[in-house]
Amino acid sequence: VLDIWKRAAPSLDLMCPDIYSPAKRDFTRIASRYDREDNALFIPESITMGEASAMNMLLAVADYGAIGICGFGAESTLANDGTLLPEAQTVAGSMRAIRNLEPLLIRYRKTGRVHAFVQDEFSKEQYLRLDKYHVVAHFLRDNPGYIGVGSKINMKNPENRGHLQERGRGLFVEAGEDEFYLAGAGIGLEIIRRPPPDDTNPHAHITSRQSSQLNFLSVEEGHFEDGVWVVDY
């Protein structure tokens, strides 16, 4: 009845859906109905636990320009000692990813520069085509030998088993033609320079180390403070 409310109560700024459907198909169907020119998507209630919710909220932000997502019953995610329950860790991780990219998500909302990588069932990778690059997101939980081209992870190290065992997910933001930001977990990116249309030997060039391994001028880990990027590592 959204159209009826829009016609009968034009003074209402937003009509907002509570979404408790974990299945991606159902979640995106509802989100798409409320993502309109006359109605921004805001989700006042959603599931606070589980991998499905952790992935769906990234889709809401990237694909439907959500301006806010709230979990219902936050107190139910805590144990008696105040620590976060294990089943709520993945949702908390996605919330941190969204919060950490907040300046970019506001700046590039609805520009086509915000993308979500989420690991569907049986999926090991996800492809994104940009104007200059092929971007392949490799999901690490079901592909533990990958952490970049030709590199290996020591899965016996407890520090490596944490976020790598989560279902891969992340937000990817194009801040410029050659500048990208990624926040998420269980994911590794391969960014490959696309050969120009007049390249007479594109396969050799696209599979070369120059294209797939040597195309980074810098890789930084950090955070935003008052909208300014601060390098931590």
VEXRO-221600 format. One line per field, with one value per residue (C-alpha): residue in one letter; z negated, y negated, x; residue number from 1. Coordinates in Angstrom, 2 decimals. Example, Ala and Ser with C-alpha at 12.3 -4.5 7.8 and 13.67 -1.06 7.14 Angstrom:
# VEXRO-221600
resn = (A; S)
up = (-7.80; -7.14)
north = (4.50; 1.06)
east = (12.30; 13.67)
resi = (1; 2)
# end
This chain:
# VEXRO-221600
resn = (V; L; D; I; W; K; R; A; A; P; S; L; D; L; M; C; P; D; I; Y; S; P; A; K; R; D; F; T; R; I; A; S; R; Y; D; R; E; D; N; A; L; F; I; P; E; S; I; T; M; G; E; A; S; A; M; N; M; L; L; A; V; A; D; Y; G; A; I; G; I; C; G; F; G; A; E; S; T; L; A; N; D; G; T; L; L; P; E; A; Q; T; V; A; G; S; M; R; A; I; R; N; L; E; P; L; L; I; R; Y; R; K; T; G; R; V; H; A; F; V; Q; D; E; F; S; K; E; Q; Y; L; R; L; D; K; Y; H; V; V; A; H; F; L; R; D; N; P; G; Y; I; G; V; G; S; K; I; N; M; K; N; P; E; N; R; G; H; L; Q; E; R; G; R; G; L; F; V; E; A; G; E; D; E; F; Y; L; A; G; A; G; I; G; L; E; I; I; R; R; P; P; P; D; D; T; N; P; H; A; H; I; T; S; R; Q; S; S; Q; L; N; F; L; S; V; E; E; G; H; F; E; D; G; V; W; V; V; D; Y)
up = (0.00; 0.36; 3.32; 1.34; -1.55; 0.82; 2.36; -0.83; -3.24; -1.25; -4.46; -5.53; -4.63; -4.59; -4.50; -6.06; -6.01; -8.90; -7.14; -8.93; -5.81; -5.80; -2.28; 0.19; 2.75; 0.23; -1.33; 1.99; 3.21; 0.21; 0.33; 4.01; 3.39; 0.96; 2.92; 4.99; 6.24; 3.66; 0.85; -0.42; -1.88; -5.67; -7.63; -11.24; -12.24; -11.03; -12.22; -14.52; -14.12; -11.39; -8.14; -6.03; -7.79; -7.70; -3.90; -3.24; -4.94; -2.59; 0.39; -1.04; -1.23; 2.11; 4.38; 2.91; 1.36; -2.16; -4.40; -7.64; -9.00; -12.59; -14.31; -16.58; -20.16; -20.40; -24.01; -22.81; -21.11; -24.45; -26.91; -30.64; -31.00; -28.34; -25.57; -22.07; -21.30; -18.60; -16.38; -16.36; -15.42; -11.66; -11.81; -14.05; -11.52; -8.67; -10.79; -11.47; -7.75; -6.96; -9.76; -8.76; -5.16; -6.15; -4.58; -1.25; -1.34; -1.82; 0.84; 3.50; 2.70; 5.88; 8.16; 9.14; 7.35; 4.32; 4.82; 2.56; 2.67; 0.89; 0.95; 2.16; 1.46; 3.42; 4.62; 4.50; 6.29; 7.64; 10.67; 11.15; 14.38; 14.16; 16.96; 16.57; 14.47; 13.99; 10.26; 8.88; 5.23; 3.95; 0.96; -1.45; -3.59; -0.81; 0.85; -2.05; 0.16; 1.65; 0.24; 3.39; 6.60; 5.95; 2.16; -0.59; -4.03; -7.03; -8.24; -11.28; -12.70; -14.91; -13.86; -10.26; -11.04; -12.41; -9.69; -6.97; -8.22; -7.84; -4.73; -2.51; -2.20; -1.69; -0.42; 2.46; 3.26; 6.35; 5.04; 8.32; 11.57; 9.81; 6.14; 4.30; 0.74; -0.66; -4.05; -4.95; -6.00; -4.41; -1.08; 1.09; 4.22; 7.55; 9.61; 13.19; 15.73; 18.75; 22.09; 24.44; 27.34; 29.88; 27.99; 30.45; 27.75; 24.83; 23.28; 22.79; 21.30; 19.00; 17.52; 17.08; 13.71; 14.90; 15.17; 12.17; 9.57; 10.27; 10.74; 7.18; 6.32; 2.68; 0.46; -2.85; -5.91; -7.95; -9.02; -8.57; -11.09; -10.36; -6.76; -6.34; -5.59; -8.23; -7.42; -10.20; -8.22)
north = (0.00; -2.31; -4.14; -4.79; -6.31; -8.46; -9.85; -10.25; -11.41; -13.45; -15.13; -11.89; -12.05; -8.30; -5.03; -2.43; 1.38; 3.64; 6.48; 9.81; 11.93; 13.56; 14.98; 12.71; 12.94; 11.80; 9.12; 7.51; 7.70; 5.66; 3.24; 2.53; 1.59; -1.18; -2.50; -5.12; -8.64; -9.84; -7.52; -6.71; -3.25; -3.28; -0.02; -0.69; 2.99; 5.95; 9.18; 8.70; 12.15; 14.50; 14.43; 13.62; 10.33; 9.48; 9.78; 8.30; 5.01; 4.50; 5.07; 2.53; -0.10; 0.58; 1.62; -0.34; -3.39; -2.72; -5.78; -3.82; -0.27; 0.60; 3.97; 4.78; 5.88; 5.06; 6.25; 9.79; 9.92; 9.71; 12.45; 11.96; 10.63; 7.96; 9.59; 10.02; 13.43; 15.43; 15.54; 11.72; 11.22; 11.23; 8.60; 6.44; 6.78; 5.57; 2.68; 1.66; 1.82; -0.46; -2.88; -3.02; -3.91; -6.35; -9.48; -7.72; -6.12; -9.55; -11.18; -8.51; -7.38; -6.70; -7.41; -3.78; -3.86; -1.81; 1.97; 4.94; 8.26; 11.02; 14.72; 16.57; 20.27; 22.32; 19.14; 18.76; 15.42; 12.47; 10.34; 6.59; 4.77; 1.19; -1.18; -0.48; 2.68; 6.18; 6.69; 10.23; 10.69; 14.03; 15.43; 16.97; 19.33; 21.87; 20.96; 20.82; 20.93; 17.53; 14.15; 12.42; 13.68; 16.55; 16.11; 18.57; 18.28; 20.22; 21.52; 23.12; 19.65; 18.80; 15.15; 16.17; 18.36; 15.61; 13.44; 15.84; 18.40; 15.97; 15.89; 13.34; 9.92; 6.34; 2.87; 1.62; -2.10; -3.81; -7.09; -7.79; -6.17; -4.49; -4.81; -2.25; -1.50; 1.88; 2.77; 6.26; 9.72; 13.01; 11.40; 10.71; 8.56; 9.06; 5.87; 6.35; 3.60; 4.09; 4.11; 1.28; 2.14; 1.95; 4.40; 7.12; 9.61; 9.02; 12.49; 12.31; 8.85; 9.51; 12.61; 11.01; 10.07; 6.48; 6.50; 8.61; 8.10; 4.97; 2.44; 1.08; -2.18; -1.90; 0.23; -1.31; -0.21; -2.95; -4.80; -8.07; -10.91; -13.73; -12.59; -12.59; -9.34; -8.43; -5.72; -3.17; -0.72)
east = (0.00; 3.01; 1.50; -1.69; 0.26; 2.30; -0.87; -2.91; -0.17; 2.38; 3.60; 5.31; 9.00; 9.67; 7.80; 10.07; 9.95; 10.93; 12.76; 13.05; 13.44; 16.90; 16.68; 18.48; 15.66; 13.04; 15.23; 16.13; 12.52; 11.36; 14.31; 13.74; 10.09; 11.07; 14.05; 12.22; 12.75; 10.20; 11.32; 14.81; 15.31; 15.54; 15.20; 14.15; 14.11; 16.16; 17.76; 20.74; 22.31; 23.47; 25.39; 22.33; 21.68; 25.39; 25.36; 21.92; 22.70; 25.65; 23.36; 20.91; 23.64; 25.32; 22.47; 19.57; 21.25; 19.96; 20.38; 20.07; 19.79; 18.86; 18.90; 15.98; 16.65; 20.35; 20.38; 19.63; 23.04; 24.88; 25.80; 25.30; 28.84; 28.23; 30.25; 28.88; 27.40; 29.23; 26.14; 26.03; 29.69; 29.14; 26.39; 28.57; 31.39; 29.18; 27.94; 31.55; 32.33; 29.38; 30.27; 33.94; 33.05; 30.33; 31.94; 32.33; 28.88; 27.31; 29.49; 28.96; 25.42; 23.44; 26.41; 27.06; 30.42; 29.42; 29.41; 28.73; 30.58; 28.65; 29.40; 26.33; 26.07; 28.64; 30.36; 34.14; 34.44; 32.48; 33.31; 32.95; 33.78; 34.99; 35.96; 39.69; 39.84; 38.55; 37.89; 37.61; 36.64; 37.95; 36.07; 38.54; 36.47; 36.07; 39.36; 41.86; 44.93; 44.20; 45.14; 46.31; 47.83; 50.22; 50.28; 49.38; 47.84; 49.10; 45.76; 47.43; 47.95; 44.94; 45.15; 44.44; 41.44; 39.16; 37.63; 38.84; 36.32; 33.41; 31.28; 33.01; 31.45; 32.51; 31.76; 33.89; 33.93; 35.38; 36.78; 38.56; 39.60; 42.53; 41.53; 39.42; 38.31; 37.30; 35.81; 34.66; 35.77; 36.77; 37.57; 40.61; 40.65; 42.37; 42.36; 43.53; 44.13; 41.88; 43.71; 42.71; 40.38; 43.21; 45.45; 46.49; 47.47; 45.05; 45.26; 49.01; 48.79; 45.85; 47.53; 50.94; 52.39; 52.50; 48.74; 47.77; 50.50; 52.49; 49.71; 49.56; 51.31; 50.21; 47.96; 46.90; 44.94; 43.34; 40.21; 38.34; 38.37; 35.94; 35.82; 39.61; 41.47; 44.06; 46.64; 47.24; 49.37)
resi = (1; 2; 3; 4; 5; 6; 7; 8; 9; 10; 11; 12; 13; 14; 15; 16; 17; 18; 19; 20; 21; 22; 23; 24; 25; 26; 27; 28; 29; 30; 31; 32; 33; 34; 35; 36; 37; 38; 39; 40; 41; 42; 43; 44; 45; 46; 47; 48; 49; 50; 51; 52; 53; 54; 55; 56; 57; 58; 59; 60; 61; 62; 63; 64; 65; 66; 67; 68; 69; 70; 71; 72; 73; 74; 75; 76; 77; 78; 79; 80; 81; 82; 83; 84; 85; 86; 87; 88; 89; 90; 91; 92; 93; 94; 95; 96; 97; 98; 99; 100; 101; 102; 103; 104; 105; 106; 107; 108; 109; 110; 111; 112; 113; 114; 115; 116; 117; 118; 119; 120; 121; 122; 123; 124; 125; 126; 127; 128; 129; 130; 131; 132; 133; 134; 135; 136; 137; 138; 139; 140; 141; 142; 143; 144; 145; 146; 147; 148; 149; 150; 151; 152; 153; 154; 155; 156; 157; 158; 159; 160; 161; 162; 163; 164; 165; 166; 167; 168; 169; 170; 171; 172; 173; 174; 175; 176; 177; 178; 179; 180; 181; 182; 183; 184; 185; 186; 187; 188; 189; 190; 191; 192; 193; 194; 195; 196; 197; 198; 199; 200; 201; 202; 203; 204; 205; 206; 207; 208; 209; 210; 211; 212; 213; 214; 215; 216; 217; 218; 219; 220; 221; 222; 223; 224; 225; 226; 227; 228; 229; 230; 231; 232; 233)
# end
